Amino acid sequence: MGLDLAHSFDVDIAVWLALTLIPGGAGAMATGRALARTWQPLARLFPYALLLAAATGFLCWALFGVPVIPASRLMARAAAGDWGEVFLALGGLAMTFAPLWALGAASFALTRARQMRRQYPFLALSTKAQEKL
């Protein structure tokens, strides 16, 4: 009985995409919206998106056995002093972090723009409307 690596890879990618984009993306968008509504800077999204990426990686592993962050390999390489391999192993976390940060930043920008239009409507006046004033 042979191991079908192509099928296994497709299933792993599907699981990762489903968990990253649906619950992780919803959480990232809610975080971006909450930061914008409370007038926090966009830089605060970084640690929150990193925590969401770690939680999404844990869910991928706990529910489906798909290791996004191969912790055993990571620890073994760190103990051996092979830091290049450690940074490569963290690539799974970075690949999860990037879309979550992008969704959170998009939600932040949309919410902040809506806030600015509502709070400062005179800034959105067209040049013709300003000439009439």
C-alpha positions as CSV (number, residue, x, y, z in Angstrom):
1,M,0.0,0.0,0.0
2,G,1.7,3.2,-1.2
3,L,1.5,6.6,0.5
4,D,-0.3,9.2,-1.7
5,L,1.7,12.3,-0.8
6,A,-0.1,14.5,-3.4
7,H,-3.5,13.8,-1.9
8,S,-2.2,14.2,1.6
9,F,-0.7,17.6,0.7
10,D,-4.0,18.8,-0.9
11,V,-6.0,17.8,2.2
12,D,-3.5,19.6,4.5
13,I,-3.7,22.7,2.4
14,A,-7.5,22.6,2.4
15,V,-7.6,22.2,6.2
16,W,-5.1,25.0,6.7
17,L,-7.0,27.3,4.3
18,A,-10.4,26.5,5.9
19,L,-9.1,27.1,9.5
20,T,-7.0,30.2,8.6
21,L,-9.6,32.0,6.5
22,I,-12.9,31.2,8.2
23,P,-12.4,31.3,12.0
24,G,-9.0,32.9,11.9
25,G,-10.0,35.5,9.3
26,A,-13.2,36.4,11.2
27,G,-11.1,36.9,14.4
28,A,-8.6,39.0,12.6
29,M,-11.3,41.2,11.0
30,A,-13.0,41.6,14.4
31,T,-9.7,42.5,16.0
32,G,-9.0,45.1,13.3
33,R,-12.5,46.6,13.6
34,A,-12.1,46.7,17.5
35,L,-8.8,48.5,17.3
36,A,-10.1,51.1,14.8
37,R,-13.3,51.7,16.8
38,T,-11.2,52.4,20.0
39,W,-8.8,54.7,18.0
40,Q,-5.8,52.4,18.7
41,P,-2.9,52.5,16.2
42,L,-2.5,49.8,13.5
43,A,0.7,48.6,15.1
44,R,-1.3,47.0,17.9
45,L,-2.6,44.5,15.3
46,F,0.8,42.8,15.1
47,P,0.8,40.9,18.4
48,Y,-2.9,40.1,18.1
49,A,-2.5,38.6,14.6
50,L,0.5,36.7,15.9
51,L,-1.6,35.2,18.7
52,L,-4.4,34.4,16.2
53,A,-1.8,32.6,13.9
54,A,-0.5,30.5,16.8
55,A,-4.1,29.6,17.8
56,T,-5.0,28.7,14.2
57,G,-1.9,26.5,14.0
58,F,-2.9,24.8,17.2
59,L,-6.4,24.2,15.9
60,C,-5.0,22.7,12.7
61,W,-2.9,20.3,14.8
62,A,-5.4,19.5,17.5
63,L,-8.4,18.9,15.2
64,F,-6.9,17.4,12.1
65,G,-3.3,16.5,13.0
66,V,-1.8,18.9,10.4
67,P,1.3,20.4,12.0
68,V,1.6,24.0,10.8
69,I,4.4,24.7,13.3
70,P,6.4,21.4,13.7
71,A,7.2,21.9,17.4
72,S,9.1,18.6,17.9
73,R,11.4,19.4,14.9
74,L,11.7,23.0,16.0
75,M,12.8,22.0,19.6
76,A,15.2,19.4,18.3
77,R,16.9,21.8,15.9
78,A,17.1,24.5,18.5
79,A,18.7,22.1,21.0
80,A,21.3,21.1,18.3
81,G,22.0,24.8,17.6
82,D,20.8,24.7,14.0
83,W,19.1,28.1,14.0
84,G,18.7,28.3,10.2
85,E,16.4,25.3,10.4
86,V,14.5,26.8,13.3
87,F,13.8,29.9,11.3
88,L,12.7,27.8,8.3
89,A,10.3,25.8,10.6
90,L,8.7,29.1,11.7
91,G,7.7,29.7,8.1
92,G,4.4,27.9,8.8
93,L,3.6,30.5,11.4
94,A,4.6,33.3,9.1
95,M,2.4,31.9,6.3
96,T,-0.5,31.8,8.7
97,F,0.3,35.3,10.1
98,A,0.4,37.1,6.7
99,P,-3.3,36.6,5.6
100,L,-4.5,37.2,9.2
101,W,-2.6,40.4,9.4
102,A,-3.8,41.5,5.9
103,L,-7.5,40.8,6.8
104,G,-7.1,42.6,10.1
105,A,-5.5,45.6,8.4
106,A,-8.2,45.8,5.8
107,S,-10.9,45.7,8.4
108,F,-9.0,48.4,10.4
109,A,-8.7,50.6,7.3
110,L,-12.4,50.3,6.4
111,T,-13.6,50.9,9.9
112,R,-11.3,53.9,10.4
113,A,-12.4,55.4,7.1
114,R,-16.0,55.0,8.1
115,Q,-15.3,56.6,11.5
116,M,-13.5,59.5,9.9
117,R,-16.4,60.1,7.4
118,R,-18.9,60.0,10.2
119,Q,-17.0,62.2,12.7
120,Y,-15.5,64.7,10.2
121,P,-18.0,65.0,7.4
122,F,-16.6,68.3,6.3
123,L,-13.3,66.7,5.2
124,A,-15.2,64.6,2.6
125,L,-16.7,67.6,0.8
126,S,-15.9,67.8,-2.9
127,T,-14.1,70.8,-4.2
128,K,-17.2,72.2,-5.8
129,A,-19.1,72.0,-2.5
130,Q,-16.1,73.8,-0.8
131,E,-16.2,76.6,-3.5
132,K,-19.9,77.2,-2.7
133,L,-19.0,77.7,1.0
